[in-house]
Amino acid sequence: MPTGRRRGDPPTWRLRRLERSPVAEGTRALIGRSTAARGSADATAKREQAVRMAVVGMSTSANCGVRDHAAVLAEALARENVSCSLHWLYRSEGTIRATRAEIRSWTRGLAAELEEHRPDAVLLHYSVFAYSYRGLPLFVRPALSSLHGLRIPLVSFLHEFAYPWRRAGLHGTAWALSQRALLIEVMRASAAAVVTIDSRADWLTSRVWLPRRPVAFAPVFSNLPPPAVRPQPDRETPIIGLFGYSHEGAAVSLVLDAVRLLEDRGRGVGLMLLGAPGRSSAVGEAWLAGAGTRAITHALSFSGTLAAQDLSDALAACDIMLFADSSGPSSRKTTLAASLACGRAVVAIDGPLSWSELMQAQAARVVAPTADALAGGIDMLLGDAGLRQALGARGRAFAERQMGVARTARVVAGLLDDVLDGDLS
């Protein structure tokens, strides 16, 4: 893809002044260029010249959904003729002094490597707690400063950029305030950004205190491979799977109350908590304690940490999948994407971030956030195999169409075109 720039020239995006435009209009116009305009066979033809992009990020543990997302997306971008190199730090959580030294060494090495190989652009995967120490974003500035002097266009993929207000007391307030302050620097350093919830694009482009940058929307996708095709196990007690049970927003009491209600109504079920961190963890112990107080410990089981293919197969082996995040089934959750993609009927609890596209497509059964409504939704599907299979098929089709990695790759590649061509005003 000819970019119209010579190596060594100042990046066009630094020289252009982004004109202010209405939030909705500017956001939708950008998304249109990045997706709809590339929908025809001509628009999706291979670029004349491959674009080289450095993918940068850091994690606080080896099990990291953002890191998996970055790797899967990099593979998909290759099909858009965008060649990616991965530059990732797995932090070893120690003292603040040791962590500072570790990140300083990594950022220096990163700057030297990018200076030597000079990619056309950098894609920064930004989940703010990965750049923080005990929730305070102390390492955002060092990461950005290592890229600033290179004068290489930066696109930021904003997975999580600020903690919500009015959560976790004083700690939560400190996180929310400091993370918003550092978001100013992230946006200032970026030529453009990608978010995983449509409303976040509107939020970012309407904050008067943030540097104004184009923002595109791309739902997350499943990081898991497709499940192996196997017959559904024959069992007396149906298994309800829950993938993503360790998240802060997981509605533990609501789910356990629903399981108790199902038993009281003569519909015994097994509740399988899928994936990390497993039984022997603080989260696992909290679920076990809650089950104990409701006398349903016998119904609870854990898969523990599984390899990607085994985890995908375990999701598909369940009779029904739950999505029990109190924020609702949103486009930012990889656990939702994986639950839909496995082909099992999904029951989700409604919340403030429930995704309208998912609900309009009837890709999941979304119920009120009460134990009675959740138990009723599960009971109805268990009593009607045809309804259950039809919902599972709709969910899988929705995941392929609206939450597939190809959609995100097209958005990022189209945004990259605009950045390199200076077509962002």
Buried (B, 14 or more C-beta within 10 A) or exposed (E): BEBEBEEEEEBBBEEEEBEEBEBEEBBBEBBEBBBEEBEEEEEEEEBEEBBBBBBBBBBBEEEBBBBBBBBBBBEBBEBBBBBBBBBBBEBEEEEEEEBBEBBEEBBEEBBEEBEEEEBBBBBBBBBBBBBBBEBBBBBBBBBBEBBBEBEBBBBBBBBBBBBEEEEBEEEBBBBBEBBBEBBEBBBEBBBBBBBBBBBBBBBBBBBEEBBBBBBBBBBBBBBBBBBEEEEEEEEEEBBBBBBBBBBEBBBBEBBBBBBBBBBEEEBBBBBBBBBBBBBEBEBBEBBBEBBEEBEBBEBBBBBBEBEEEEBBBBBBBBBBBBBBBBBBBBBBBBBBBBBBBBBBBBBBBBBEBBBEBBBEBEBBBBBEBBBEBBBBBBBBBBEEEEBBBEBBEBBBBBBBEBBBBEBBBBBBBBBBBBBBBBBBE
